[in-house]
Amino acid sequence: MKKEENGPYKIESLADAHRAFGLPNPRHPLISLINGANNPVAMHALPGSHVLGFYKISYKPKLGGKLKYGQSYYDFDEGGLLFASPGQVIGSSQDDGSICSQYTLLIHPDFFLGYPLAKTIKHYGFFSYSTNETLHLSEEEKGTIIGLFNMIEKELDSRIDDFSQSVLIAQIELLMSYADRFYKRQFITRKAVNHDLLQKLEDVLDRYFADETSLRQGLPTVSYLAAHLNLSPSYLSDMLRSLIGQNAQQYIHDKLIAAAKEKLSTTTLSVSEVAYELGFEHSQSFSKLFKTKTNLSPLEFRRSFN
């Protein structure tokens, strides 16, 4: 474990993490499951801000009490899963370091080499969610997740043979699939709250164009919108996909086209001026997007109103 100048600590290996937890070296250099019942460790054993060189999946039986959404909405209070990917800065002030993890699964990316999961694991957006976007589990879901951790632990404690890696990969893939399913459920159960966020998102974009932020900052980005909603970009995209069937970038494009149609039909601005006001650096990029979305060029769309 080392600290970059003016930056977070880097924990590059599983052995480094085990030492930080005060545990013996892992039996396998590329995968480890820490059972908090046998080896109770709290997150404050790690530096306050650090970057991992591996994937981490933690199950916490309690999350510091129920989280409140809006005025009265609560999620399940049966614990939850937290995910982190290599290169992600974690350990911010949002983390509740006093709550011990019951299970912590650490997996170096090299463990997946030669398996499809080496690529497909990057498609799971929850590895880049922030701490306040934890997957909250119902009692039934908790039983499923704990059962999978127990299976992985049993396999790691067994004699290593030619099948060990394939079996572990299959178990991890199953864990990912269940996490994906349960996050989809979470988006549904938070639908009322998420619709409020969708309204706020529309307001942010409306202001972006109305106060000419686009002239100063260019096109609105997913990161810009996520920051204004206190969400991670990945969570915002997945939330929108569950609500309206579009990711955040597609949503931005639709709003851009709607704003462009309004300007083209109600003003005498040239196509280049419309593109500039919306934040495009080049009018050709605007015309190409408009054509893709409407099957009409901006001029053809304008002529349809004359």
C-alpha positions as CSV (number, residue, x, y, z in Angstrom):
1,M,0.0,0.0,0.0
2,K,1.4,3.3,-1.0
3,K,0.3,7.0,-1.1
4,E,0.7,9.1,-4.2
5,E,1.8,12.7,-3.5
6,N,-1.3,14.8,-2.8
7,G,-3.5,11.8,-3.7
8,P,-5.3,8.8,-2.2
9,Y,-3.5,5.7,-1.0
10,K,-3.2,2.9,-3.6
11,I,-3.9,-0.6,-2.5
12,E,-2.7,-2.6,-5.5
13,S,-2.9,-6.2,-4.3
14,L,-5.1,-8.4,-2.2
15,A,-2.1,-9.0,0.1
16,D,-1.9,-5.2,0.8
17,A,-5.6,-5.2,1.7
18,H,-5.2,-8.2,4.0
19,R,-2.3,-6.5,5.8
20,A,-4.4,-3.3,6.2
21,F,-7.1,-5.4,7.8
22,G,-4.6,-7.1,10.0
23,L,-5.2,-10.5,8.4
24,P,-2.8,-13.1,7.1
25,N,-2.0,-13.2,3.4
26,P,-4.9,-14.6,1.2
27,R,-4.7,-18.2,0.3
28,H,-5.1,-17.2,-3.4
29,P,-3.2,-14.1,-4.7
30,L,-6.1,-13.1,-7.0
31,I,-9.3,-13.8,-5.0
32,S,-10.2,-13.6,-1.4
33,L,-13.4,-13.8,0.7
34,I,-13.2,-12.2,4.2
35,N,-15.8,-13.5,6.5
36,G,-16.5,-10.8,9.1
37,A,-17.9,-13.4,11.5
38,N,-14.5,-15.1,11.7
39,N,-12.4,-12.0,11.0
40,P,-14.3,-9.0,12.2
41,V,-12.9,-5.9,10.4
42,A,-14.3,-2.4,10.0
43,M,-13.7,-0.1,7.0
44,H,-11.8,2.3,9.1
45,A,-8.9,-0.1,9.0
46,L,-8.3,1.2,5.5
47,P,-7.2,4.8,4.8
48,G,-9.9,7.4,4.5
49,S,-9.4,7.8,0.8
50,H,-7.9,5.0,-1.3
51,V,-7.9,3.5,-4.7
52,L,-8.1,-0.3,-5.2
53,G,-6.3,-2.3,-7.8
54,F,-9.1,-4.9,-7.7
55,Y,-12.9,-5.4,-7.5
56,K,-14.5,-5.3,-4.1
57,I,-18.0,-6.5,-3.2
58,S,-19.1,-6.0,0.4
59,Y,-22.2,-7.1,2.2
60,K,-23.1,-5.1,5.3
61,P,-25.8,-6.5,7.6
62,K,-26.8,-2.9,8.7
63,L,-26.3,0.3,6.8
64,G,-26.4,2.7,9.7
65,G,-30.2,2.7,9.9
66,K,-32.9,3.2,7.2
67,L,-32.2,5.8,4.5
68,K,-35.0,8.4,3.9
69,Y,-36.0,9.4,0.5
70,G,-38.3,12.4,0.1
71,Q,-40.6,12.8,3.0
72,S,-41.6,9.3,4.0
73,Y,-40.0,6.7,1.7
74,Y,-37.7,4.0,3.1
75,D,-35.8,1.2,1.6
76,F,-35.4,-2.3,3.1
77,D,-33.4,-2.4,6.3
78,E,-31.9,-5.8,5.9
79,G,-28.4,-4.7,4.9
80,G,-27.0,-4.2,1.5
81,L,-24.3,-4.7,-1.1
82,L,-21.6,-2.1,-2.0
83,F,-19.5,-2.5,-5.1
84,A,-16.1,-0.9,-6.1
85,S,-14.0,-1.4,-9.2
86,P,-10.3,-1.0,-9.9
87,G,-9.2,2.6,-10.1
88,Q,-12.2,3.9,-8.2
89,V,-11.5,6.3,-5.4
90,I,-13.5,5.1,-2.3
91,G,-13.5,5.7,1.4
92,S,-15.0,9.2,1.3
93,S,-16.8,10.9,4.1
94,Q,-20.0,9.2,3.0
95,D,-18.8,5.8,4.1
96,D,-20.0,4.5,7.4
97,G,-16.7,3.1,8.6
98,S,-18.1,2.0,11.9
99,I,-20.3,-0.7,10.3
100,C,-18.4,-4.0,9.8
101,S,-18.9,-6.0,6.6
102,Q,-20.2,-9.5,7.1
103,Y,-18.6,-10.5,3.8
104,T,-16.0,-8.8,1.7
105,L,-15.1,-10.4,-1.7
106,L,-11.9,-9.1,-3.3
107,I,-11.1,-10.1,-6.9
108,H,-8.1,-9.1,-9.0
109,P,-9.0,-8.5,-12.7
110,D,-6.3,-11.0,-13.7
111,F,-8.5,-13.7,-12.1
112,F,-11.0,-13.3,-15.0
113,L,-8.4,-13.5,-17.8
114,G,-9.4,-16.1,-20.4
115,Y,-13.1,-15.9,-19.3
116,P,-15.9,-13.8,-20.9
117,L,-16.4,-12.2,-17.5
118,A,-13.2,-10.3,-18.0
119,K,-15.1,-8.1,-20.4
120,T,-18.7,-8.4,-19.3
121,I,-18.0,-7.4,-15.7
122,K,-17.4,-3.9,-17.0
123,H,-21.0,-3.7,-18.2
124,Y,-22.4,-3.9,-14.7
125,G,-22.9,-0.2,-13.9
126,F,-23.2,-0.7,-10.1
127,F,-19.5,-1.1,-9.8
128,S,-19.2,2.7,-10.3
129,Y,-22.2,3.7,-8.2
130,S,-21.5,5.9,-5.1
131,T,-22.0,4.8,-1.5
132,N,-25.4,6.4,-1.2
133,E,-26.6,4.3,-4.1
134,T,-26.1,1.0,-2.2
135,L,-28.2,-2.0,-3.1
136,H,-30.6,-2.4,-0.3
137,L,-31.8,-6.0,0.2
138,S,-35.1,-7.5,1.3
139,E,-35.0,-10.4,3.8
140,E,-35.4,-12.9,0.9
141,E,-32.8,-11.2,-1.2
142,K,-30.4,-11.2,1.7
143,G,-30.8,-15.0,2.0
144,T,-29.9,-15.4,-1.7
145,I,-26.8,-13.2,-1.5
146,I,-25.5,-14.7,1.8
147,G,-26.0,-18.2,0.3
148,L,-23.9,-17.2,-2.7
149,F,-21.1,-15.8,-0.5
150,N,-21.2,-19.1,1.5
151,M,-20.8,-21.1,-1.7
152,I,-17.9,-19.0,-2.8
153,E,-16.3,-19.3,0.7
154,K,-16.7,-23.1,0.6
155,E,-15.1,-23.4,-2.8
156,L,-12.2,-21.2,-1.8
157,D,-11.7,-23.4,1.3
158,S,-11.8,-26.6,-0.7
159,R,-8.8,-28.3,-2.4
160,I,-7.8,-26.4,-5.5
161,D,-8.1,-28.4,-8.7
162,D,-8.6,-27.9,-12.4
163,F,-12.2,-26.9,-11.9
164,S,-11.8,-24.4,-9.1
165,Q,-11.4,-21.3,-11.2
166,S,-14.3,-22.1,-13.5
167,V,-16.6,-22.9,-10.5
168,L,-15.7,-19.6,-8.8
169,I,-16.2,-17.7,-12.0
170,A,-19.6,-19.2,-12.4
171,Q,-20.5,-18.3,-8.8
172,I,-19.4,-14.7,-9.2
173,E,-21.4,-14.4,-12.5
174,L,-24.4,-15.7,-10.6
175,L,-23.8,-13.1,-7.8
176,M,-23.6,-10.4,-10.5
177,S,-26.8,-11.5,-12.1
178,Y,-28.7,-11.5,-8.9
179,A,-27.3,-8.0,-8.0
180,D,-28.4,-6.8,-11.4
181,R,-31.9,-8.2,-10.8
182,F,-32.2,-6.7,-7.3
183,Y,-31.0,-3.3,-8.5
184,K,-33.8,-3.4,-11.2
185,R,-36.2,-4.1,-8.3
186,Q,-34.8,-1.2,-6.4
187,F,-35.4,1.2,-9.3
188,I,-39.0,0.0,-9.4
189,T,-39.6,0.3,-5.7
190,R,-38.2,3.8,-5.8
191,K,-40.2,4.8,-8.8
192,A,-42.1,7.7,-7.1
193,V,-38.8,9.1,-5.9
194,N,-37.1,8.6,-9.2
195,H,-39.9,10.4,-11.0
196,D,-39.2,13.4,-8.7
197,L,-35.5,13.1,-9.8
198,L,-36.7,13.0,-13.4
199,Q,-38.6,16.2,-13.0
200,K,-35.5,17.8,-11.4
201,L,-33.4,16.6,-14.3
202,E,-35.7,18.3,-16.7
203,D,-35.5,21.5,-14.7
204,V,-31.7,21.4,-14.7
205,L,-31.7,21.0,-18.5
206,D,-34.3,23.7,-19.1
207,R,-32.2,26.1,-17.0
208,Y,-29.1,25.0,-18.8
209,F,-30.5,26.3,-22.1
210,A,-32.6,29.2,-20.7
211,D,-29.7,30.9,-18.9
212,E,-27.3,30.2,-21.8
213,T,-25.0,27.9,-19.8
214,S,-24.6,26.1,-23.1
215,L,-22.9,29.2,-24.6
216,R,-20.3,29.1,-21.8
217,Q,-19.8,25.4,-21.1
218,G,-20.9,23.7,-24.4
219,L,-23.1,20.7,-24.6
220,P,-24.6,19.4,-21.3
221,T,-22.8,16.2,-20.1
222,V,-24.0,13.2,-18.1
223,S,-21.5,14.1,-15.4
224,Y,-22.9,17.7,-15.1
225,L,-26.5,16.4,-14.7
226,A,-25.5,13.7,-12.3
227,A,-23.6,16.2,-10.1
228,H,-26.7,18.4,-9.9
229,L,-28.8,15.5,-8.7
230,N,-26.1,14.1,-6.3
231,L,-26.0,10.9,-8.2
232,S,-23.2,9.0,-9.9
233,P,-23.3,9.1,-13.8
234,S,-23.8,5.3,-14.0
235,Y,-26.6,5.3,-11.5
236,L,-28.3,8.2,-13.4
237,S,-28.1,6.3,-16.7
238,D,-29.4,3.1,-15.2
239,M,-32.2,4.9,-13.4
240,L,-33.3,6.6,-16.6
241,R,-33.1,3.3,-18.5
242,S,-35.5,1.7,-15.9
243,L,-37.9,4.7,-16.1
244,I,-38.0,5.7,-19.8
245,G,-35.9,3.1,-21.6
246,Q,-33.1,5.5,-22.4
247,N,-29.7,6.1,-20.8
248,A,-28.6,9.6,-19.8
249,Q,-26.8,10.4,-23.0
250,Q,-29.8,9.4,-25.1
251,Y,-32.0,11.6,-22.8
252,I,-29.7,14.6,-23.3
253,H,-29.8,14.1,-27.1
254,D,-33.6,14.1,-27.1
255,K,-33.7,17.3,-25.0
256,L,-31.2,18.9,-27.4
257,I,-33.4,18.0,-30.4
258,A,-36.5,19.3,-28.6
259,A,-34.7,22.6,-27.9
260,A,-33.5,22.8,-31.4
261,K,-37.0,22.3,-32.9
262,E,-38.3,25.1,-30.8
263,K,-35.5,27.5,-32.0
264,L,-35.9,26.4,-35.6
265,S,-39.6,26.9,-35.6
266,T,-40.0,30.1,-33.5
267,T,-36.9,32.1,-34.4
268,T,-35.0,33.3,-37.5
269,L,-31.6,32.1,-36.2
270,S,-29.5,30.4,-38.8
271,V,-28.7,26.7,-38.3
272,S,-25.1,27.6,-37.2
273,E,-26.5,30.1,-34.7
274,V,-28.9,27.5,-33.3
275,A,-26.1,25.0,-33.0
276,Y,-23.9,27.5,-31.2
277,E,-26.7,28.5,-28.7
278,L,-27.2,24.8,-27.9
279,G,-23.5,24.3,-27.2
280,F,-22.2,22.6,-30.3
281,E,-18.7,23.5,-31.4
282,H,-19.5,22.7,-35.0
283,S,-22.8,23.1,-36.8
284,Q,-22.1,20.0,-38.8
285,S,-22.2,17.9,-35.6
286,F,-25.6,19.5,-34.8
287,S,-27.0,18.8,-38.3
288,K,-25.8,15.2,-38.2
289,L,-27.5,14.6,-34.8
290,F,-30.7,16.3,-35.9
291,K,-30.8,14.3,-39.1
292,T,-30.2,11.0,-37.2
293,K,-33.0,11.8,-34.7
294,T,-35.6,13.3,-37.1
295,N,-34.8,12.0,-40.5
296,L,-34.8,15.7,-41.6
297,S,-32.0,18.2,-41.9
298,P,-32.5,21.4,-39.7
299,L,-33.4,23.4,-42.8
300,E,-35.9,20.7,-44.0
301,F,-37.5,20.8,-40.6
302,R,-37.7,24.6,-40.7
303,R,-39.2,24.6,-44.2
304,S,-42.0,22.2,-43.0
305,F,-43.3,25.1,-40.9
306,N,-43.4,27.5,-43.9
